[in-house]
């Protein structure tokens, strides 16, 4: 393990190093090879989708026997194909498409993927490589739904504040490939899914909308979610949902008789990698969990309140930490968490520029808001939140950081935390205050990484 910067001297560099360790733990080249099955008697066809799909495909190519048949196609987000290592032959086709709203390239690539599954036999093996982002990249609208309809519904879901399980429930029932339907297209071959989890709880049926696994949700569930968030679907499609005609394959269905699922990387392993390094640096580490959900700004405020509680000398865990932390709360310490929070985009007056930013940025903005007015304590508190895929929402940053220098710059520039929060403009705030974390695509995705460093006050 490489030596980390001294957290008391270089707190921001320390937090950045922990983020890099968390990402490295989930890189396909490190985590996928041990899970590869033996080559079959027949062909091996690789399919897959997600932000890590191209990197996962390269990991398969690097470790698959050179004399064993290997072909296939995976779909990843634009600009998420890593450089090909020198001397590594390309045996798996990579297509790029849009995320988080599907586009025509995704539609064409999904059709092409289904085409490579034609003519399979019982002697063949299908390797399905799944990672976060697959829900948008695998685009095969249900009969009666146009691509334009699907794009609108996706946009409205993204803006609604719905959590990932709710969004993917709807997506599964409006698709011809998600919710276990891809497994049927692989028959009669053996199917092995290797997945990198980006969802709280690591539920295989939620990762990428579970195209290769049974779906426990129902058309009725999808209708309830659509109604709760006031999202309209075309009348003929609503009728098919109400009749159950768009029901997905359920647990016990024969299409899964030759299917196996393996989780090759998950958020908790990345959090533990960061925790181990921080403990080696002499810090007490509290891991709140990898499954935190809720409004990003509120989760940010709760983390800041916990940091202030530590500095205030509280010994018993309360609020966010209650039931999640064992042992005394005292500085210096590190607080880690993961999960997938949500951002509900607030309506704005006509003519008001729309804010920019994602979950991690809004978390940091809420965190900064909670520290506002706590000048006596905030110099001892630092935080970093970033998406492990390197992209926070649809912007060019992975996330943001909060610390004394940033808060001082924001104050000197007259930046209003409240005003930026009101228009969901975390990107604008942290760009001006020089607090963006920019990494570029990391070629993996195990959800959000959040680290709060609480130093002893001088």
N, C-alpha and C positions, 0 to 999 in steps of 0.2 A: 504494500500500500504506500503510495507516495506521501511524502510529508506535506501537511497542510499548512497554510499561512496561520500565524498566531492569531486566534480570534480576538484577543484583547488589543492587538496592534493593527491588524488588517481585517476588521470584521466583514467588510463587503467582499474582499477577496476570499475569505474563509467560506462565506455563504455560496459564492459562485463555484468554489471547488466542490462543495457538497452536492450542488446541483449536477455538476459534471459526473461525479461518482454515481449518482442515482441513475443518470441516463446511461452511463456505460454498463451498469449491471443489466440493463434491458436490451442492449444491442443484439440483434439477431445472430451476428457472428459468434457471440459468446454464449447465448442461451439456447439456441435452437438445435445445434448438431447432436447433443446427447439424446434427443427425442426422435431422431430419424429412424424409421423402421427399415428392416432389411429389404432389398429389392425383391419384387415378386417374380413369378415365373414369366409373366407377360410384360406389358408396358407399364411405365410409371408416367402418369400425367399430372402435372402440377397446375393448380388453379389457386386463385386467391385475390384478396382485395384489402386495401387499407393503407394507411400512411407508411407502414413498415413493410408493405408487401414486396417491393422491389428488393429491399435489403434482405428480407427473408428468402426470396428466390435465389439471391446470390449465395446465401449461406448453404442452401440445398445444393446448388451447383458445385460449390467448393468441396463438399463432403460426400457427394454421390459418386459411386464407382464409375470410372471413365468408360468402362465397357458395358455398363448397364443402360438400357434405353431410358431417356429422360426428355420430356418435352412439356409444353403447356403454355399458359398465359396467365399473368396477374395484372391487376389494375391498381395504380397508386395515384396519389394526388400530383398535380402539376409540380414539377421541380423537386419531387421527392424520390428520384432515382439516384442512388449514390454512384460515385465514380466506380467504374469496373476495375477490380484489381488486375494488374498486369499478368497476362498469361492465363486468365480464367475465361474459358470459352463460354459464349452465351448460348445456353440451351433452352432457356425459358423466355418467351416473349414478354415484354413489359409495355403496357399501355398506360397513358396518363390521362386523367380527367379531373373534373372540378369537385371541390369540397369547400363548404358543407352543403351547397345547393347543387344537385346533379345537373349535368349538361349533356349535349348530344354526343360528345366523345365518350362519356360513360355509358350511354345507351348502346352505341356501336360496339364498344369494347365488351360489354356484357353479352351481347349477341355472339360476338366472336368467341368468347369464353365457352358459352354453351355449345358452340360448334365443335370445339376441340374434344368435347365429351362424347361425341357420336362414335358408335362402333365399339364401345368398351365390352370386354368379356369378364367372366368371373376370375380369370387369371391376372387381371390388371389391377393396378393400385392407383387411386387418386389421392394425391396429397393436397389438402386444402389449407392454405396459409391465410389466417385471418388476423387482422389487427384493427384498432380504432380507425374510424373513417370509412369503413366498408359500407356502411348504410347508405352513404351518398354515392359512393363509387360504383356499387352494384346497382345498376339502373335497369329494371325491367318492369314497367308499370303494369298493374293488373288490367285485364281487359276492360275497356270503357274509360280508362284514365290516360290522358295525354301527358307527354313530358312537361308541357306547360302547366297542367294541373298539378303535377307532382312537384314542380319547382315552387309554385305558389304555396302549396301545403307545407313544404319543408321550410320556406321562409317564415311562414306564420308560426310554425312550431318553434323555430329557433328564437323568435321574438317573444314568445308567450310566457317564458319562464318554466315551461314543462321540463321535468328532469329526464335523463337519458332513457330510463326504462319506459316512461310514457311515450316519448317520441318514437322509440323503436317498436313499441307495440303497434302504433298506427302504421308505421312504415311496413311492418311485416304483413299487415292485412291489406295493404295496397300494392303488393308486389307479387310477381310471378317467380321470384328467386329466393326471397328472404323467408325467414320463419320455417326453416327445414325443407323448403322446396328444392334447394340445390341438391340435397342428398338424393332425391328421387331421380335427378338428371344423371347421377353418377352410377346408378345401378346398371348392370349387376356387379360392377367392380367393388373391391374393398375400398373403404373410405377412411382416411386418417386425417383428422383436423389438428393442426398445430396452431395455437393461438397465443397472441400477446394481449393481455387484458388491459382495457382502459376504462373499466366501469366499476363503480362501487360494488363490492361483494363478489366480483369476478364470475358473474353468472354467464355461462356459455350461451344461454338463449338471448342475452342482451348484447354481447360483443358482436358488433357489426350486424345487428338484428338477426343473429343466429341462423344463417342460411343453411348450415349443415347439421343442425341439432334440432331436437323436438321443441315445439313452441307451446308452453303452458297457457299463454294468453288466448283470448277469444275475440271474435268479431264484436261481441257485446262490449268487451273492454275497450276496444278501439273506438266504438261509437260513443261511449261515455267520456273518453278523453277528448275526442273532437268536440263534443257538446260543452264540456267544462271550459274549454279554451276558445269557444265560439269560432271554430274553424269549419268552414263549409266545404262539402265535397259534392261533385255532380250528383244529381238526383238518381240516375240509374245505378251509380256506384253505391250510394247510400242504401238503395233497395237490396243490392246484393249483400251488403254487410248485414242488414237486418234479417235477411233470409238465411244467413250462414253460408252462402255460396262461396265466400272468400275465406272460409276457415282454413287454417294451416294444419300441417301434420302434427299430431300430438304424441306424447310419450307412449311407447309401446307400438307405434306404427311400424309396419313391416319394412318401410323404406330405410329404417335405421338398424336393421338386423346385422349388417356388416360394417357398421360405422363405429369409429372410436374417436374420442376427443382428448387432447393433451394440452394442458396449459404450460407454455414454455417460459413465460415471464408475466409477472403481476406487480401491481404497485407496491405491495408491502415489502417485497424483496428489495426494491430500490430504496424505500425508506430505511430499511434495515442496513443497507450498505452505507448510507449517509450517517446513520446512528452509530455504527461501529467505528467509523472514522472519527466522528466527533468525540466519542468516548476515549479513543486512543489519544486524542489531543487534550484529554483531561477534563472534559465537560460532563456534567450530569445531563442526560438526554431523556426527554419525555416524548414518546410517540403517541399522538392522540388517536391514530388509526388511519387507514387508507380509504375510508368510506364516508367521509364528511360530505354532506349535501346541504342545500339551502341557498338563499340569496347570497351572492358573492360578497356584497358589501357588508351584510350582516355577519357572515363568517369572519370577515376581516376585522370588524369591530370586536367580535368575541375573542379573537386571538390577541388583539391589542389589550383588551381588558384583562386577559390572563397574564400578559407580560407585566402590566401595571400591578396586578395582584402579587406577582413574584417580588417585585421591587418594594411593594408595601409590607412585605414580611408575612404574608398569609401562609399558613402552614397546611391548611386543609383545602383540598381541591373543591372549587365551586364553579358554577356556570358551565362553560364549555368543557372544563377539565373533569368535572364530577363524573365518576365512574370510569374515566379513561386514564387517570394518572394515579400511580401508586407511589407513596413516599412523599417527603417534604418538598415544598416549592421554595427554592432559594437560588439566588444568583451567585455565580454565573451558571447559566444553563441554556440548553437548546431545546426548542419545542418544534417538533416535526408533525406534519399532517399531509394527507393526500385525499383524493376523492374528486368528485365532479360537481362543482357548485353551478348555479344558474344565474343568468342575468336577465331580468325582466326590463325590456326597453321601454322607457317612459315616453308617452306622447309629448310632442313638442309643439309650440305655437307655429303657425304657418310662417315659412321663411327662415326659421331657425336652423342653422346647420346641424346636421345629424352628428352625434358624437361617435367616436371611434374607440374601439377597445374590446377586450375579451374578459373571460372570467378572472384570470390572474391579475390583470390590471385593475379591475374593479375591486377585487379583494384588497389590493394594496391601497387603493384610494379610501376604502372603508377603514382600513387599518390606520392610515394617516389621519383620517378624520377623528378617530377615537383618541389619538395622541394629541390632537390640537388642544392647546390650553394646559397641557401637562409638561410645560417646559422644564420643570425640576426633575422630571423622570425620563423624558424622551431621549436625552443624550446617551442613555445606557441601553437603548432598545434599537435593534436593527431587524429588518425582515426582508425576505425575498420570496416571491411567488412566481412560478413559471410553469408553462405546459411542457411536459417532457418531449413532445414532438417538435418543439422549437417554434411553434406558431400559436399565438394567443388569439383565438377567434379567426379573423381573416386578415390580420395585420402582419407586419414584418418583424414583430418582436415576439420573444417567447414569454415575456412577462415584464415585471418591474421590481424595484426595490425601494425600501423606505429606510431612512436613517437621518441622523442629525444634519449632514451636509445638504441632503436633498430638501429637508424641511426648511432649512435656512434659505436656500435658493428660491424655493417656492414663495416664501414670505417676502423676500427682497423684490421678486418680480410681481408681487401682488396677485399671485394665482389663488383663486378661490376653490378650495376643496369642495365646498357645498355646491357651487355652481357647476363644477365639472361632474360631480355625481348626479346632479339633477338632470343632466343631458347625456348621461352614460358616456362621458368623454374621458376615460382614464388615459387613453393614448395621448390625447392632447395635453393633459396635465403632466404626465411623466416625460413626454418628449421635451416640453418646455423646461422642466426642472432637471433634465439630464438623468432621468431615472429608469429609462428603458433597459431591459435585458434582451440583447439581440444575439442570437446564436446561429440563425439559419436552420433549415430542417435537420433534425437529428437522425432520422431514418428509424425511429422507434416511437412508441407511444404507450406509456403506462400512466397516463392522466396527469393531474396537476401535482406539483411538488411545492410545498410551502415550508419555510424554515424561519423561525423567529429566534434571534439570539438576544439573550438578556444578560448584560454584563453587570458586574458589581459596580455600584456607584462610587466615584472617588470620595 
